[in-house]
Amino acid sequence: MCLFPLNDETYKLLSNYPEVIDENFLKRFLVYPTGKESDKHINEYLQLLSSFPASLTDILPHFFEKNDGLGKFLQMGLSSGTKDSRWEDEVCSNLTKLKSVDHKGADIDLIKTVRMVFSEGGLLEDILEGYEYRQEQFMTALEIAESIEGKQGIMIEAGTGTGKSLAYLIPSAYYSISKGEQIVVSTRTRMLQDQLARKDVAIVKKLPNLEELRVWTLKGRERYFCLKKYFEELEYAVGSGKSKNRTELFGVLLWSIKTGSGDLDELHLKEENRNRFTATRFECLRKLCPFFNRCPYYNSRDNAQNADIVITNHSLLFSEAHIRLEDSREGEDEPIGMLLPKFKVLIVDEAHELEMSLTEAMSFNLVPHEAVSTIRKAINCSKDALRSIRNHFERSFLEELWGRLRKFTAEIEKILKTIVVSYNNCSTDEKHSIDNEELEALKKDIGELYTIIQRFRAVLIQLLRMVEEVAEEEETPVLEKLNMELKSVTSELDGLIRQLLGLSREEDGRVVYVRRTVTNNGNHLIITSAPIKNDQLMAAIFPDVPVKVFISATLWVYSGRSDGFNYARRILGLNESFHAIKLGSSFDFQEQLKFYIVKDMAKYQPNNREYLNQGANLISEMLKIVKGSAMVLFTSYKDMYYVISKISEELLDIRLQIQEPNNSPTAIVNEHVNSENSVIFGVRSFWEGIDLPGEHLKLLIIFKLPFERPDDPLINARIKHYGTKNYVEGLNKYYYPKMITAFRQGIGRLIRTRNDRGVLVVLDNRIVDGNKIYSRKLLRSLSPDVKINVIDGSRVISELRKLRRTKWF
């Protein structure tokens, strides 16, 4: 007998009873059931379990206790299966395999088709219930179609709520099947990739002639399931009876049999658990792997070659471009990287993010704390390995290996300690530029570190070969585990070596800096080498792609001397004549947005207690009125923590969701959405990309304008790079437009649909200082129908009370 609790609450009450089933396991690894009736859920699970090979019942007892209710239920469902194949052969046997299809010959007038789909009374209204015609969406789609047809690039600013995804996917789809050309779409995050593939592509395929459209989502190697590593983990768990999360291990097995992609993002595993089942580029055996023909990653690469549209993300796009530029080739005939098809059209969504994504991809980093951790992991693993093979080799030889490893470890830690001590005076989260003699000294240390770690790795590889040799004679779980651990730590060393090589390189156009950051494990130093001339790097990437479409809600910055897109052209490496167009928004901001600027705030200056205290008092009063459904945006943790320390005791009935340096924004948003009277306090990562439903964000408070620190080494270097005449020119061409773009992204969190209503309060009154060049540019960069009210803080409080009383929001 097994019991299915009615909900999570009753599961908690009954969880001490062994017969009770945790249905979350079944939802997570099998299927999320439809409907609310429990009996239908049970039948749905049982029917799906019966489609699995019955041989899974042979290993089931290794993962569940004898009287475990979930184990009993799985036993019942799996034993009813009629498939008599070996379960080992079924793992990743259902991967989707796209075949190459030649669409050439389809006679489609792209411009005419786009008009038929997006116009009033068009095809989208027929296939989408509740769809409303949006002129901005129609114009976006038409501009993109004309650019593709004319084989020319375009940059488009299309406001929030335009429906950008369909506006670029539909013209792309019709062009692809008409001309047989493959198209690559790049989004900001993997989450947006999945959203495009699952939601928007499903709509696209409902249109005439697009039913057979082949779309594939391509991610990095480390997002895909590795059969070899999983079977090693499974063998160890079954052989030794020891394994972390044994239940999860079996759940992953069920998922691996039914998955069509092998994309581990489908499972939402913790990163440490996901890493157990995936391989880095250093661990992957490629064609030598016994599971190569069933490898999800290589299957995904093949599918990308055969797809009409490939959806990737900015980080992967540039990371792979970097690897290609660095290595160009790997092995005899296998190009490095993700092997995108030979596309002629690139669609870049959230294009304002490209500068950050490119910088991250093209930077090199050394974190001494992590490097020491890797070396110690390697030395401990080596010690276990030497102990396990001591009866198979000469003792003196093994002692010599151990002596060399310990010697190299001591030398590595000594150099890393010297580097860390050199920068003990660096403040947390403040970047210190390294140049001239200081840079030469650092590169000398890094060069020595690189040489010694290479020697350390050579000994480790020798030890790995010895373990493999013994394992061929004695197949034991212990040796298998050691083999696995040695390969894993060697992979970590390879990653460290790549970073050191980049940091030690003599190269113009880069800035090297150090900073300290707070993590769960303490305060740690990070050394970074980042590219200054992002514009030149962008121009050099994919030069043979004639059609590049850049689209975002924030690309335009007011300029009296240009069309407003010069800043975007600069950071994207585009020439001055690159075609750009600004489309309006479908929102009625006069009706939907109340915008207040606090006139009587002190002028913001770093560490100005008067500003901080005034801001804290106002924030506290505003939050007491709205209770929840609010977000407060800061530009530094220091300011945020100070304000919270002043107001937290006054807001005991409000749940404060406070962003910490290592917190996941997604987790904070989920907690906010599922909590009453919740307020988010966030920094940089909450200024963009966060989408809160209307009822969960009614009040947005901006603590200060989102200026980057001008003394930040990278920002300062780029100001100088763009200011060829003088520093002020760099401020106008790069620094101020960057702040304005970030501000527009921030306020874009508030109004996301035509039904949203919200209040925006900006505490920093420099925004209306007529003497500031950036103030005039910022205000003119906002939508012309946004009404701005510049009033005292007391008036803001009165207005909020009035809006609350009249139920405006």
N, C-alpha and C positions, 0 to 999 in steps of 0.2 A: 504494500500500500504506500502510495506517495501522495503528498498533499501540495496543491498549488495555492499559495496564499492569494488573497484577492488583490492585494497591492503591496507596495514596499513597506507600508506601515504595519500591516498584519504579518509580513515576513519577519520584521524585527521582533515582534511579539512571540513568534513561533520558531525563531531561528535555533533554539536549543534542542528542538526535536529533530533527530536524524532523518526522519521521513520527509521533512519539508524541502521542497525544491526551490532553489534560487532561480526564478524564471529569467532574471537578468542575463544569466549565462546563455540561455536558449535564444533570447532576443539579440544578444551580442554576436554570437558565433553562427547561429543558424538563420534566423529570419525575424524581422520585427513584424508580429502578427497584425492582421487587419481586424477591425471591429473590437468590441469590448467584452464579448462573451467568453468566459474562461474555457468552456467546453470546446468552442471552435478553435481557440488557441491550441489546446491540447491535441486536437485532431490534426491541426496544421503542422505541429511539431512532429507528431508520429508519422504522418505521411511523408514528410521530408526525410526523417531518419530512415525510413524504409527504403529510400533510394540510395543509401550508402551501402558499401560492401559489408556483408554480414561478418566478415573476418575481423572487423574492428572490435568485436566482442572479445576476441582473444587477448587483446592488450588493455582493454578497459579496466580490469582490476588493478593495474599498475598505477592508476591515476585517481581512483576513488576508494574510500573506505568501504568495508563490506556492507554496512547498513546505511550508507549515504543515499538519501532520497533521489538526488539528481543522477547518481550513478545507476541506481535501479531503473529509473525512467529511461535513461539512455540505453541500458541493456535491453529493455523491453522493445524500444523502438528499433534499434539496430538489428536485433535478432529476428525481426520480422522481414528483413530485407531479402530480396531474391537474387541480388547480384553476388555471384560467387567468385569474383576476381580478388586478387591480393590487394589489400588496402594500400600497400606500398606503391603499387602501379597506378593507383588512382590519384595520388597527390599531384596537383597541378595538371591533371589530364584534361580539364575542361577550359583551358585558357582560350580566349577569343583569338582567332587567327584571321586577320584581314587578308584578302587576296587582291592582287593588283587588278584593277579594272580600267579599261581605256574608255573614258567618257566622251572622247572627241567625236564630234559629229552631231551632238545635241544642239539644235538650232534655237538658241535662247537670246532674245534681245534683253540685255541686262538692265538698261535704263527703263525700258517699258515694263519689265517684270517688277522692278522695285516700285514703280508707281502703282502697279496693280496690287502689290502686297501692302504698302504703307498708307495709301491714300484713304480719305474718308469713304467708308463703305467698302474698303478693300478686303483682301483675303485674311488679314490678321483679325479683323472683326468677325469673320466667319468661323475661325477655328479657336478663338480665345474668348471665353465667356467673360463679360465685364470689361473687355478691352475698350479703351478710349483713344481716339485719334489724337496724336500729338504732332503738331507741325514741326517741332524741333527734331523729333525722331525721324520724320519723313525727310527733312532736309539733310540730316546726318547721313542717312542711308543713301540718299541721292548723290551727295558729295563723294562718298566713298566709292559708289558704283562708277561715277564719272572718272575718278582718279585711277581706279583699276583698269577701266576700259582704255584710258589714255596713257597707261603705263607711267604714271607720275605719282610722286608722293604727296601727302597732304597732312596737315596738322589741324585738329578740330577741337575746340573747346565746346563741350555740350554739357549743360548744367545737370545737376542731380535730378533724377526723376525723368530724364529724357528717354530712357530705355536704350542705352548705348549698346548693350550686348547684342540684342536682336538687330540693331541698326548696322552693325558690322558683320555679324554672322551670316545674315541672309544674303546680302550681295556677294559675300565671299563664297558661300555655298553654291549659288547659281553660276558664278564665274568658274568655279572649280569643275563642276560637272559639264559645263559648256565647253571649256577650253582644255580640260585635262591637266590643268595646272594645280600643283599642290600649294597650300597656304598654311602659314604658321601664325598662330595667335598666341601672344604672350601676355599673361596677367600678372598681377602684383604678388599673389601668394598661391600656395597649393590649395588652400581652401576655396579661393575664387576659381581656380581651375576646375575643381570638383563641382562647384556650383554651376559653372558654365556647361559642363558635360552632362550633368544630371537634369538640370532644369531647362536651360535655354535651348540646348541641342534637341531636346525632346519636342519643343515647340517647332523648331525649324523643320524637323522631319515630318511634320504634319502638312507641310505645304506641298503643292503639286510638283512632281519630278524630283523631290528631295527625300523620298521615302528610303531610298537605298544609299543615302549619303553616308560616307565612312568618315567618322570623326574619332580621333584617338588622343587620349591624354597622356603626355610623356613627362615623367619625373626623373630625378636622379637615381642612380643605381641603388643608393642606400635607402630608398623608399620601397624597394621590392623584396619579396619573400625569396630567401635563398634556400633551396632544397638541401644542399649539402650541409650547411650549418644547422638546419633544423633536424635533419636525420642524426647528426652527431649529438645534438642536444637530447634528442629522443632516445638514442641508444644509451647514452650515459644515464638518463633518468630511469630507464627500464632495467639496465644492468646493475646499477648501484642502489636503486630505490631512493635516491636522493635527487631532488631538483627543486628549484624555487618555483612556486606557482604551478604545481603539477596539474591542477584543474585547467588553468589557462593554457598549458601546453597541449592538452587534449582538445580544447576548444579551437586552438589554432589549426590543429590537424583536421578537424571537421571543416573549418573554413577553407583550408587549402585544397580540399577535394572539390568544393563547389565553386570556388572563385573563378571569375572569367578574366581577371587582370593580374592577380598576385600583388596588388597594391596594398601595402600594409596600412595605409591611411584609412582603409575601410574598417579597420578594427579599433582605431583610437587607443592603441597600446601606449603605456608609458614608455618614454624614450629608452630607458635602461632595458626594458623588456623587448622593445622592438629591435634593439641592436643585437639581441641574441639570435634573431632570425634573419638577419640581412648581412650582406657582405660589402666591404669597401672595395674600391678599385684595386687596392693592393692585395686583398685576400682572394679576389675572384680568380678562378683558374681558367675562365673563358672556355675555349673549345676542348681543353683537357679535362674539364669537369664531367663526371659520369652522368650528371643530370642536365647537361647543356641543352639537349633537345626539349626539355621541359622548363627551362629557366624563364621565369616571368620577365626579368629585365631584358634579356635578349629577344624574347617574344615581343615585348613592348617596342623595342627598337625596330624589329621587322615590321610591326604594325604601323609604326610611324612612317616607314618608307612607303607603305601601301595606302595610307590614309589620304583622303581628300583634304582634310583639315587636321592639323596637329595643334593641340592646346598645350602650351608649356608655361613656365613662369619666368619672371625677370631674373631671379637669382640663378636658376639653372641655365638660362640663355647665356648669361655673361660668365658664369663659372666655367661652362663648357667652352665658351669662346676663349677664355683665358688659358685653359688647358691646351687648346688647339694652338694658340699663339706660342705657348711655352714649349710644347713637346712636338707638335705637328704630326708625329706618327708614333705608333707604339706597335711593337712586334713587326712582322714582315709586311703584312698588307692590311692591317686593321687600323684605320684612323682613330685617334683618341676622341673621346667625347660621346655625345648623345646621338651623333649621326642623324641630324635632322635631314629630311629630304631636300632635294635641290629645288628649294622654293623660290618663287619670284615675287611673292607678296608676303609682307610681314605686317601684321596688325598688332600694335602695342597699346593695350589698355592701361589706364592709370599711368600714363606716360610721364607725369611729373615725378614719379618715383624712380625713374631710370638712373638719375645721378647717384642716388644712394645705393641702389642695387649694383651698379657698375663699380662704385668705390669699394663696396664690401667684397665683390668678387675679385677685384684686382689688387687687394691689399694682402700683405703678409703680416703674421702676428706671432709673437713669442710670449707665452704666459709661463714664466719660470715655475710657478707653483704646479701647473699641469705637467710641465716637462719633468720635474722631480717625481711627480706621481707616476708618470709613465716609466721612468727609469727604475723606480723602486718596485713597481709591478713586475717589470722584466726580471729584476734580480731575484725577487721572491719566487717567481715562476721557474727561473733557471735553477735555483736551489732545490726545488721539488723535483725537477727533471733529473738533475745529477744524482739525487738520492735514489730515484726510481731505476736508473740504468747502471748503478754502481757495480753490479755483478756481471756486467757485460763488457766492460772496458777496463784498461789498466788504471789503477788508482792514482798513480802519479800524473797520468795524462788528464784525468778529471780534475785533480787538484790544481793543475796548471791552468785549465780553463776557468775554474772558479776564481783563482787568483787574478787572472786578467780581467774578468768581469768586475770584481771588487775594486781593482785599481782604476778601471775606466769610470766606474760609478763615483768613486771619491773625487776624481778629476772633474767630472761633469758637475757634480754638486758644488764643488769649490768655485767653478766659474760662474754658475748660476747665482750662488750666494754673493759673489763679488758684484755681479750686475745689479742684484736687488739692493744691496747696501748702498750702491752708488746713487740710487734714486729714493732713498729713505725720506727725503724732505718733500717729495711730491705730495700735494694734497689730494684727497679723494675726489675723483671725477674732474680734476683739472689737468689739462694736457700740457706737458712740458716739451717744447721743441728741442731736438738734438741736432746739432750741426757742427761744422768745423772740427776742431781737435777732439771734442767730446764724441762726435760721430765716428771719427777715425778709431778712437779707443774702443767704442762699442763694437764696431765692425771687426776689430781685431779679436775681441773676446768671442764674438759669434762665429768667426772663422775657426778658432780653436775648438769651440764647442761642436761645430759641424764635423770636424776631422775626428774628434774622439768618439762622437756618437756613431759615426760610420764604422769605426773599429769595433765598438761595442756591438753594433748590429751584425757585423761579420761573425763574431763569436757566437752570437745568438742563433744565427742561421746554421752554423756548424752544429750547435747543440740540437737544433730542430731536426736536422738530418739524422743525427744519432738516435733520437727518440723515434723517428719514423722507421729506422732500420730495426730497432728492437721491437717496435709494435708489429712489424711484419711477422716476427717469430712468435710473439706473445700478444695476442689480441685481448687486452684487458680494458675495462672502463677507465681505469686510472691513466693508462698511457694515452687513450683516446682523448681524455679530458686535457692532459698536458699538451698533447699535439695541438688541440684546438686553442688553448690559452697562449701557447708560444706563437702561433700564427697571428692571433689577434693582437698581441703586444708588438709583434714585428710590424704589423700594419700601422699601429699608432706611432711607432718610431719613424716609419716612412713618411707619415704626415708631418711629423716634427722636422724631419730632415728637409722636406720641401719648403717649409716656412723659413728655416734657417738659411737655406740657399737663396731665397728671395730677399731676405733681410740683408744679407752680406753682399749682394750684387751692387756693383758700381753703375749707377744709372741716373741720368738727369730726369727732371720732371717728377720727382717724388719727394715727399716730406716724411721724416722719421720723427716720431714722438713717443713719449711714455705717459701713462696715466695709471692711477690706482682706482680700483673699483671694488665695491663691497658685494660679496656673495654670501651664500649660506655658510661657506667654509672660512670666512674671514675677509680681510682686506688684502687684495692681490695686485701685483704689478702686471701691466700689459705693455709690450713694446710693439709698435705698429709702423709699417712702411706703407704709405698710401699714395696713389697717383694724384698729381695736381691737375694735369691737363686732361680732364675727363672728356672735354669736347673733342680733342684729337683722337682719343681712344674710341669714342663713339663713331667718329667718321671712318675709322679704320675697320670697324666690325661689319661684316656682311656687305662689302662694297659692291658685290655683283647682284644685289637685290634691287631692282628698279623701283618697285612700289613699296614704300614704307608709309604706313598710316599710323599716326600718333594721335591718341584720343584721351581726353581727361576732362574733368569738371573744372580744373584750375591750371590753365596754361597761359592765360592772358593777363598781362599786367599793364595798367594804363601808362601810356607814353605819349607826350604831345608831339614827338618827332617821328614816330613810327606807328606800325599797325598794332603794337602791343604784344607781338610775339617774338621780339628780338631776344629776350631773356631765354625763352624756351628754345629758340633756335641755337643759342649759344651752348646751353648745357646738353643739348642733344646732338651737337656737332653738325648742324645743318647750315647750308649757305643762306645768305641774306634774302635770296629770291625764293626760298622754299615756300610753297603755297600754304596759307593758313587761313582759317575762317573761325569766327566766333558766333555761336548760336545762343540764343537766349534761353531762359528757363520757362518751364510751363507752370511754375508756382506763382501764386498771388501773394507776394511778400508783404504788401500793405495790410492784407487781411490775416496772413498766417504768422507774421513775425513781429514781435515787440522788441526793439533794439534800444538799449539804454547804455550811455556812457556816463560814468560817475565823475562829475565836474570838480568836486571839492576834495578829491584824493590828493595826497602829497605826490610830488613827482617821483617816479620810480628810479631808484638807484640800487645797485647791489648792496645788500645788508642794511638797507635803510629801515630801521625799526619803526619809524613813524608810518611808512607805507605798509609794512608788514602787519602792524597792529590795527591800522584802519581797515585794511583788507580783511583781516581775520574777523573783526567785529561785524562788518557788513555781510560777509559770507555766513556767519552764524545766524544773523537776523533773517537773512533770505531763506536759509534752509529750515528754520523754525516755521516759516510760513508755508512753504511748499511741501515740507516733510520728507518727501522722497522724489523719485523720478528726476534726479538732477545729476549734473556732472560739473566738476570744477577742474579746469585745465591749467597746469603750471608748466614752466619751462625748466625747473630744477627741483630735484628732490629736497634740497636744503630749504627752499622757500616753502615747499609743500609740508614738510615735517614741522616746520616752525608754526605754520597756521594751524595744523591739526593739533599740536600741543596746546594751543591757546583755546580751541573751541570744543574739543572732544567731550569734555565733562559737561558742557552745556547741551550736548546733542545725544544724550543717552538713549532717547527713544528713536534715534535714527541709526540705521545700519551703515557704517562707513566702510566702503570698499576701497582700500588704499593700495595703490600700486607699489609693489616693492621691486627692486632691480631685477630679480629673477622670476617675477610672477608672469604667468601667461595672461595676456589681455583677454583671450577667449574665455578662460576660466573665470576671470573677474566679471566679464559681461554676462556669462551664464548665471553666476551667483546673483548679480544685480537684477536680472530679468525674473529670477525665481524667488526674489525676496521682496517683502513689503518695506516701505519707508527706507529705500536704499539710495545712497549717493556715492558716486564714483569720484575719487580723487586720483587724477592721473597726470602723467607727464608725456613726453614726446610721442610714444606709440599710440596714445589715445587721441592725438590731434587728427588722425586720418585712419580710414579703413575700418572704423568702428560703426556698426549699423545697429542702432537701437530702435525698436518699434516705437511709434508715436507716444503711447501711454507711459513708456519707460524713460523718456527724456522730454521734460517740459521746461526745464530751466538749465541753461548753459552759462557758466560763469568763466570768463577768461581773466586770469589773475594778472597777466602782463603780456605785452606783445611778444610774439615768438621769435625774437632775435637770437641768432646764434651768437656765442661769445666771439667778439672780433679778435681776441687774443688766442682763440683756438688755432693751433698751428696749421691745420689743413684749411680752415676757413680763411685765415690770414693769407696763406699762400695763394689761394684762389682769387682773393680780392686783388692781390698784386698781379696775378696772371691776367685777369680781365682788365685791370687798370693799367694799360700800357703807357698812358701819359702820366697819370698820377694816382694816388691812393683814392681820392674822391671819385675818380672815374670808375674804379673798381667797386666802390660802394654803390654807385648808381646802377652799374651794369649787372652786378651779381648779388651783393649783400642785401640791399633793400628789396629787390624783387623776390629773393628767396624767402624773406620774412613775410612778404605780402602773400605769396603762394601758400605758406604754412598757415597764415591767419585765415585765408579763405577756406582751406581744408578744415580748419578747426570749426568754423561756424557752419560748415556743411554737415556737421554731425546732427544739427538740430532739426532741420526741415528735410525729410526724406521722401515724403509723399504729399499728394494734394490735400490729404485730410489732416496732416500734422499742423499743430499750433504750438508755438514755443516762445520763450522769453530769453533774450541774449543780453547779458550784462558784462560790459568790459570795464574793469577797474582802472586800467592804464589809460589816463587821459591824454597821453602823448599822441594818441590817434587823431585828436582834433587840434593839435598845435600847428597853427598856420605857418609857423616859422620852420617847420621840419619838412624837408623835401619828401621824405617817405610818407608823412601824414597825408599830403595831398595826393600822392600816387595811390596810397592804400584806399582812401575814401572813393576815389574815382574808379578803382578797380572793382568796387562792389556793384551789385545790380542797381540800376538807376531808380527802381521803384522801392528800394529799401529806405524806410524812414528812420532817421537816427535822432534820438532824443538825448540831449546833453543836459543832465540835471544833477542836483545834489543827491548824495547818498540817502538822505532822509526821504526825498521824493521817490527814489527807486523803491524803498521799502513800502511807502504808501501805495504806489502803483501796483506792486505785487499783491498787497492785501486786497486791493480793489479787484484785480483780475481773478484772484482766488474766490472772493465773495460773489462775483458775478458769474463764476464758473466758466470763465473764458478758456481756461485750460484745465 
